[in-house]
Amino acid sequence: MLAFMSYQTDDRHVAATVAQLLGKLGVHCFMAHEHIEVSVQWRDEILRQIGLADLFVPILSQRYYASIWCKQESGIAAFRRMTIIPLSTDGSTPQGAINHIQSSLLVGLQPTYQQILPGLASHDVSFTIDAATNIIYRSGTFRSAEANFQLILPYLHRATDAQVAALLNVARQNDQVHHASLCAREYLPPLMRSHGHLLQPEVRDYLNQILAQYAAPPPMPATR
């Protein structure tokens, strides 16, 4: 998947940070200042890259709308009916042909997965589920495992059986996931009930054993 980064020159460092996050999701990003060679005609190459891109990611600011090039790029993206993920550095909102799309503020100029994934899912939910599964696989702490697992929850009802099985295998491989309290108590048990039969027996048995350790004890009988 390819994203076209649209930004005013002074915001190129912000665009680069967003592109880096998109890269972790498996999205390749085009940035004019980095990818257009000096000998290439800028206008022609920009038009070509917008034509190739799946996503249009404008870095909005007051400076953005002072640039005729940025306004033209957003107009082309709207005309092509591209998936647009507007991110704002200063609270600026989409204008013109993209004013119907809600932007998201980059707090501290730092993008988050939560700001990117909904737009990504609107374009290709299967790609998004696979990308979120990879994020979960890379979880390095219990808390990050819980936060990362929450990223995939809105899309699990659209996951294929194979994708749910892959997620459960990831949970087995990373002990930060299967030992994270929320994952073990809330997120994994229903997936095991619905898709555990798709796993290899040793994987299924291991996860069932771990999840049983976190299962809530039955309520004590009432006493008189």
C-alpha positions in Angstrom: 0.0 0.0 0.0 1.3 3.5 -0.9 0.5 6.8 0.9 1.1 10.2 -0.6 2.3 12.6 2.1 1.1 16.2 1.4 2.7 18.9 3.5 4.1 22.4 3.4 7.9 22.5 3.4 8.2 23.7 7.0 6.2 20.7 8.2 8.3 18.1 6.4 9.7 16.8 9.7 6.2 16.1 10.9 5.4 14.4 7.7 8.5 12.3 8.1 7.4 11.2 11.6 4.0 10.2 10.3 5.6 8.4 7.4 7.8 6.4 9.8 4.7 5.3 11.8 2.9 4.3 8.5 6.0 2.4 7.6 5.6 0.3 10.8 2.2 -0.6 9.5 3.6 -1.8 6.2 2.6 1.4 4.2 5.1 2.8 1.8 5.1 6.6 1.8 6.0 9.1 -0.9 7.5 12.4 0.3 8.4 14.8 -2.5 11.4 16.3 -0.8 13.0 12.9 -0.3 11.9 10.9 -3.3 12.0 13.3 -6.3 15.4 13.5 -7.9 16.7 16.9 -8.9 16.5 16.1 -12.6 12.9 15.1 -12.5 10.1 17.5 -13.2 8.4 18.1 -9.9 4.9 18.7 -11.1 4.8 15.6 -13.4 6.2 13.4 -10.7 3.8 14.6 -8.0 0.9 14.0 -10.4 2.2 10.5 -11.1 2.7 9.6 -7.5 -0.8 10.9 -6.5 -2.1 8.7 -9.3 -0.3 5.7 -7.9 -1.1 6.2 -4.2 -3.9 4.5 -2.2 -3.9 6.9 0.7 -3.6 10.7 0.9 -2.2 12.0 4.2 -2.2 15.8 4.4 -0.4 17.5 7.3 -2.7 20.4 7.9 -1.7 23.8 9.3 -2.2 27.4 8.5 0.9 27.1 6.4 -0.7 24.2 4.4 -3.5 26.4 3.1 -1.1 29.2 2.3 0.5 26.8 -0.3 -1.1 26.6 -3.7 0.6 23.3 -4.3 -0.9 21.7 -1.1 -4.4 23.0 -2.0 -4.0 21.6 -5.5 -2.8 18.2 -4.2 -5.8 17.9 -1.8 -8.1 18.8 -4.7 -6.7 16.1 -6.8 -7.0 13.6 -4.0 -10.7 14.5 -3.5 -11.3 14.2 -7.3 -9.7 10.8 -7.3 -11.8 9.8 -4.3 -8.7 8.6 -2.5 -8.8 7.5 1.1 -7.8 10.7 3.0 -6.4 10.8 6.5 -6.0 14.4 7.5 -3.7 15.2 10.4 -3.4 18.7 11.9 -0.4 20.3 13.6 -2.3 23.3 15.0 -6.0 22.6 14.9 -6.5 23.5 11.3 -9.4 21.6 9.7 -9.9 20.3 6.2 -11.0 22.9 3.7 -12.3 23.0 0.2 -12.9 19.7 -1.5 -11.9 17.7 1.6 -13.9 19.7 4.2 -16.3 16.8 4.8 -13.5 14.8 6.4 -12.7 15.2 10.1 -9.0 15.8 10.9 -7.1 14.6 14.0 -4.8 16.8 16.0 -1.2 15.7 16.4 -0.6 16.3 20.1 3.1 17.2 20.5 3.4 16.7 16.7 3.4 12.9 17.4 1.0 10.6 15.4 -0.6 7.6 17.0 -1.9 4.3 15.6 -5.4 5.3 16.8 -5.3 8.3 14.4 -4.1 6.2 11.4 -5.9 2.9 11.7 -9.6 4.0 11.1 -8.7 5.6 7.8 -6.5 2.7 6.8 -9.4 0.3 7.6 -11.8 2.3 5.5 -9.5 1.5 2.6 -8.6 -2.1 3.3 -9.7 -3.7 6.6 -7.9 -6.9 5.9 -4.6 -5.1 5.5 -5.4 -3.2 8.7 -6.1 -6.4 10.7 -2.8 -7.9 9.5 -0.9 -4.7 10.4 -2.5 -4.5 13.9 -1.6 -8.2 14.4 2.0 -7.4 13.7 1.9 -4.5 16.2 0.6 -6.9 18.8 3.4 -9.3 18.0 6.0 -6.6 18.7 4.6 -5.7 22.1 7.3 -5.4 24.7 5.4 -5.0 27.9 2.1 -6.1 29.4 0.7 -2.6 29.2 1.7 -2.1 25.6 0.3 -5.5 24.7 -3.1 -4.5 26.2 -3.0 -1.1 24.4 -2.0 -2.8 21.1 -4.7 -5.4 21.4 -7.3 -2.7 21.7 -6.2 -1.4 18.3 -7.6 -4.5 16.6 -10.8 -4.9 18.6 -13.0 -2.7 16.4 -12.1 -4.8 13.3 -12.2 -8.3 14.7 -15.7 -8.9 13.5 -14.5 -8.5 10.0 -11.5 -10.7 10.3 -11.3 -14.0 8.5 -10.9 -17.3 10.4 -7.3 -17.4 9.3 -6.6 -13.9 10.6 -8.1 -14.7 14.0 -6.0 -17.9 14.2 -2.9 -15.9 13.3 -3.7 -13.5 16.1 -4.0 -16.3 18.6 -0.7 -17.8 17.4 0.9 -14.4 17.9 -0.6 -14.3 21.4 1.0 -17.7 22.1 4.4 -16.6 20.8 4.6 -13.4 22.9 4.3 -13.9 26.7 3.8 -10.2 27.1 0.5 -10.7 25.3 -0.8 -13.9 26.9 0.2 -12.8 30.3 -1.2 -9.3 30.1 -4.2 -9.2 32.4 -6.7 -7.7 30.0 -5.6 -9.9 27.2 -5.8 -13.1 29.3 -9.1 -12.2 31.0 -11.1 -10.3 28.4 -9.6 -10.3 24.9 -8.3 -13.8 24.3 -10.9 -16.1 25.9 -13.8 -15.4 23.4 -11.4 -15.8 20.5 -10.3 -19.1 21.9 -13.9 -20.2 22.2 -14.7 -19.3 18.6 -11.4 -20.1 16.9 -9.3 -22.2 19.2 -10.2 -25.3 17.2 -8.2 -23.9 14.3 -4.9 -24.0 16.2 -2.4 -26.7 16.5 -3.2 -28.9 19.5 0.0 -27.8 21.4 -0.8 -24.1 20.8 -4.4 -24.5 21.9 -3.5 -26.5 25.0 -0.9 -24.0 26.0 -3.2 -21.0 25.7 -6.0 -22.8 27.4 -3.7 -23.6 30.3 -2.5 -19.9 30.6 -6.0 -18.4 30.3 -7.3 -20.8 33.0 -4.8 -19.3 35.4 -6.4 -15.9 34.9 -10.1 -17.0 34.8 -12.2 -15.4 37.5 -13.0 -17.8 40.3 -16.7 -18.8 40.6 -18.7 -16.7 43.0 -19.0 -17.9 46.5 -22.4 -19.4 47.4 -24.6 -17.1 49.5 -24.6 -17.8 53.2 -27.5 -17.3 55.6 
